[in-house]
Amino acid sequence: MSKNKKNVKLEENRQEKKHIINKKYVFIIVGIVLILIVVAVVFFLNKEDKVSDLPKENEIVEEDNTPVFEEKTIDEQKNILLDILNQEIAKYEEMCIDSDNSECITEEKKIEILNTFNSFKERLDGEVVNEEDIDKIKQELNDYLVTLDPETKLGDLITDETKKEENNTASENEESNENSSSVASGIEGILNSAKLNPIKTGYTSLDNQVSSVINSVTNSSMSTYEKVKALYDWVINNMSYQIGFVIGEEIDSLMNTYGFYERDAIQVFLAENGFGTKRGSCDNYSAMFMILTRRIGLDSYVVSARNNDGSGHTTVNIKINGKWYNFDPQREDNSKKNGKIMYYAFGEDDSDSKPYTYLNRNSDVAAFHKFNKQPESNYLNASITVAGKTYKAKTLVQKYNLTVPEIIEIDYVNNPNTVIKLEVDRNVTYMWTRGGYTNLDWEHSSIDGKATTSSYGEITINQTYSAKYDYTVHVVDAEGREINFIIHFNFRDASKAFSIDAGVSAYEEIDHFDINARGFDAIGDITYTAKVIDTNDPKGVSAITVTPGWYNGDFRIGNTDWTKYWYKIEVTATDSAGNVATDTCESYIHDKTW
């Protein structure tokens, strides 16, 4: 091999070795990089695990060192139970009412549940003084919760409540202060800028109660804001939730007696009931707060709303400088924390988020007349004249009954035709019925045999025998308002003495039978008594019982066996003039199979 070839070969070997060395370094570097990547990944994952164990922003962390329920003071235990009761009340208040829906409850059941929870609250506020009292209420409340839902146990609710209490106390207080100050700072100046026009309802007993409350919590040196807040607090702190009802007869009476428009009368009724009982629903809370704030001069209205679950609600809207602000004392009562008012619903404006929507505030405002009286032209006025006496009635409501206070005595022999004269302040449809019926389609008699349209008329009643009847004269105007004059007639022959006729009216069971007595030619009302005066029953007269029946003059004769023995009964009757009449009747002996 030549020297040049040998040199070339050596160079090739050198280059090959160099290439191998370079590949080795590459593998080493790649390996180191891979190791670093794996270490970094493991480190990152460990860090993520540790970070995930830390509390996230706004996350509530439950601590295990929370004192158990029994270690708390009596007042703290009471507050925990009160919070649980308020939560249960809120839950059932929102529950739908439908007897055919398994997810709902009946109205009667809802009332019973809410009343029971409120009774527990009253006991906690009043009778609890030691651990024994707390334990007793805990047991009874647990038993009641289980009857409502077997999966709901008081122990679980207490555990949840005590755990979150410690962790939430600081945040709740901070939130309460924040809400109170932020809401108050915004609404304070607004309330203080309101132009005031104080008004009373005109219903004396209610106005006196309103004055008493205002005088007890406010004074002349307080600002409007301070007064409103004091009244808001008073309603919340003095009321307990209870489903209530609007009684139609009470509303009608307020309208007719005081001339209120219907919505005004409803608010007066609800507020009067709330102040009197210290109980009520959102309707009562709202009516009370509206009337209180109107007395200090604010332009307040009760407004209807619909909750998100579809149930109804009422709240109070106050108009200040052309803008609406919402005040909801009943909602605040539900949201109290440890007895503290949170002021969530104190001075909300329309841009604030609420758990309900208004149904139609404009119509609610229009329907309320600020306790002004209705004009006389809104009344339906009518009068009847019978037997020389005139009776007047007027109404603002759909149906008003006027019962003539005395019995109209008619001598049918000398006056077989009784005339009732009718006068009304407008054209109406009128007719009469016998027996107190108020259905205009059930017609006995009227002029020309039909209901008549006029503002004046005469109704003639022909009666030719002794009887006592109620007659009703119906008057209905074009708006559907109806006045019913109810007249008690006593048709009698003045030449005849008062008499009665008594007899057995029904044999039913073996051990008793019924008798009935009817009077003739009495003056006014009749009072009946009865007694057994003779029998061949070996038990004797004194063993036989006599009890009044369903109707005046009816009696049940008991402790008998009329299949074997006869019984003689004497009935005595006395009319309003003091006239006395008697009659006797006797049972007959019958076979048991008769």
NUMARDREN-316337 format. One record per residue (C-alpha): x, y, z. Coordinates in steps of 0.1 Angstrom, whole numbers, plus 5000, padded with zeros to 4 digits. Example, Ala and Ser with C-alpha at 12.3 -4.5 7.8 and 13.67 -1.06 7.14 Angstrom:
! residues 2
512349555078
513749895071
END
This chain:
! residues 594
500050005000
501350344991
501850605016
499050825002
496550545003
497550465039
496950825048
493550835031
492550525051
493650665084
491650985076
488550785069
488950595102
489450915121
486251065105
484250755113
485350765149
484451135151
481051065137
480450795163
481451025191
479151295178
476151055177
476950945213
476851305225
473551365207
472051065225
473351185258
471951535253
468551395242
468451165272
469151455296
466451665280
463951385283
464851335320
464351705326
460951705309
459751415330
460951585362
459251905352
455951725345
455951535378
456751855397
453952045379
451451775386
452451765423
452052145424
448652125409
447451875434
448652095462
447052405447
443752215443
443752155480
443852525487
440552725490
439552885458
438353245457
434953285474
434952915484
433652845519
435952595537
434352385564
436552335595
436452045618
436952245649
433452385649
431852355684
429052095685
425452215691
425352105727
428552305735
426852635725
425052865749
421252845752
420853155731
423153025704
421152695703
417952885701
419253095672
420352785653
416852625657
415152955647
417352965616
416352615607
412652695613
412853005591
414452795563
411652535566
409052815566
410552965535
410652625518
406952555524
405852905517
407152865481
405652515477
402852505452
399252435462
397552155442
395851845456
396351655423
400051715420
402351495441
404951765442
402552015457
400452015489
396852125497
396152475510
394952325543
398152125547
400252435539
398452635566
398852355591
402552325584
403352695586
401252735618
403152445634
406552585625
405452935638
404252765671
407752625675
409252965670
406953115696
407952845721
411652915715
411053285720
409053225752
409352905771
413052795765
415252865796
417452565799
418852255782
415852045791
413552285773
415852285742
415951905742
412151875744
411652115715
414351945695
412651605699
409251735690
410551925660
412551625648
409351405651
407351665631
410051705604
410051325599
406351315595
406651565567
409651395550
411251085564
414651185549
414651525567
416051485602
416751765626
420151625635
421351665599
419952025597
421652115630
425051965618
424852175586
423752475605
426452465632
429252395607
428452675584
427652915613
431252955624
432652995589
429853215577
429553445607
432353675597
431253685561
427653735570
428354015594
430554175567
427854115541
425254255564
427254565572
428054605535
424454565524
423154775552
425555055546
425455045508
421655025506
421255285534
423755525519
421955515486
418355525499
418955755529
419356075508
416455965485
414055915514
415156235531
414456425498
410956295495
408056545497
405756435525
401956435525
400756245556
397256075554
395155865576
392855575565
389755725582
389155395599
389455505635
390655175652
393355125626
394455485627
394855465665
397055155662
399255315635
399655625658
400655405686
403355225666
404755545651
404955715685
406655415700
409555395675
409955745660
410256105672
410156455656
413956485656
414356175633
414856205596
412456045571
415055775565
415355705602
411655685606
411155455576
413955225588
412455215624
408955125610
410454865587
412254705617
409054715638
406954525613
409654255608
410354215645
406754215656
405153995629
405153615625
404253445592
400853285589
398753235558
395653455561
392453505542
390453805530
386853785543
384453905517
381754015542
384354225561
385454395529
381854465518
381154615552
384154845550
383154965516
379555025524
380155175559
383155395551
382855445514
386255285506
387155175471
387554795471
391454785470
391555045498
389154835519
391254525514
394354695526
392554835557
391254485565
394754325561
396554595581
393954585609
394154215611
398054225612
398254485639
395654295660
397053945657
400754015650
400453735624
399953735587
401253665552
403053905528
399654075523
399454175559
403154275561
402754495530
399454655540
400854745575
404054895561
402255085534
399855245558
402655325583
404755495556
401655685543
401055815577
404455975578
403756115543
405355885517
403555785484
403355415491
401555135473
401054765478
402054595446
401354245434
404154015422
404753665409
407553465424
409953265402
408152945412
404853085401
403353165435
401953505444
403553775465
402954135475
405454405484
405554785489
406655025462
407255385472
407455655446
410055935453
410856215429
409256015400
411155695407
410055365423
411755205453
410854865467
410554775504
409654415513
409354355550
408053995547
410953895525
413354055550
411753855578
412553535559
416153635552
417053735588
420353575599
420653495636
417853745642
419554025623
417754215595
419854205563
418154495545
418254305512
414854465502
415154805518
415055065490
415654845459
415155025426
413754875395
417254775382
417954555413
417554185409
414554045428
413153685433
409853805417
408354015389
405554275392
402354165377
401054515368
402154795390
400255055370
396854875376
397654825413
398455195417
395355295397
393155075419
394255235451
392555565459
394555675490
391555605513
389455875496
385755805498
383655705467
381255965454
377555925462
376855865425
378755535427
376155385451
373055185441
370255335462
366855165467
363955155491
360854955498
357655055515
355554785531
352754805557
353255175560
357055165567
359955245544
363355075545
366355205526
369555045514
372555145494
375554955482
378954985465
379454605464
378154335441
375654195465
374154355496
371354205518
369154415540
367054225564
364054415576
364554415614
360954345624
358354085615
355754235592
352354135606
349654105580
345954035587
345353835556
341553825561
341254205559
344254255536
344553955513
346754155489
349954295504
351654565483
355354635483
356454965467
359854985453
361855305444
365455305429
367755585418
368155435383
366555165361
367054825375
365754475370
363554365400
361454065411
360453875442
360953525455
359553335485
361653155510
364753375509
365953245475
368353485458
368553325423
366753555399
365953255376
363853095404
360753305400
357553285419
355753595408
356253955398
354554215377
353254045346
354853725358
358353835348
361254025361
360654395354
363054675344
362155015359
363155255386
359755225403
357254955407
354754775429
354754405439
351554245451
351553935473
348253745476
348053535508
344753375520
345853155549
347853165581
351553125575
355053265582
357153325551
360253505541
360053705509
363053855491
362754155468
365754145443
367054465427
369854445402
371454735382
373254735349
376654685365
375454365382
375154515417
372354355437
370354465467
368154205484
365454325508
364554025530
361254055547
359753835574
355953815569
353553675595
350153625578
347453565604
343753595611
343553855638
340053735649
341453395658
343253285690
346853155687
346852775683
349252495675
349052155660
351451875672
351951525658
354451245652
356451335621
358651025617
359350685632
362950585624
364850375649
363150175676
364750385704
363450725692
360850905671
360251265661
357351505666
356651845650
354452135661
353152415639
351552745651
348652935636
347653305640
350553385663
351953735669
355653745660
357953455668
356953135686
358952955713
358252585717
358852335746
357851975749
357651705776
356451345780
353451345803
352350975802
353550635790
353050265797
356850205794
358050055828
361050295827
358650575835
358250935822
361351065838
363550825818
362350945784
364551215768
363251515748
365751715727
365151995701
365351895665
366752085634
363852325632
361752535656
358952315668
360651985661
361651745689
363151405692
361751165718
364550925729
365250625751
361950455740
360750135725
357650245705
357149885692
356049785727
354850105744
353050425738
354250775748
352151085752
353851425746
352651775754
353952075734
353652425747
354152735725
354353105734
354253385708
355953725710
352853885725
352853625754
349953425740
350253055750
348952755731
349252375739
348652055721
349251685728
350251395706
350751025711
352950765696
351350435684
352550085692
353949925660
355249585652
359049575648
358749475611
356449775603
END
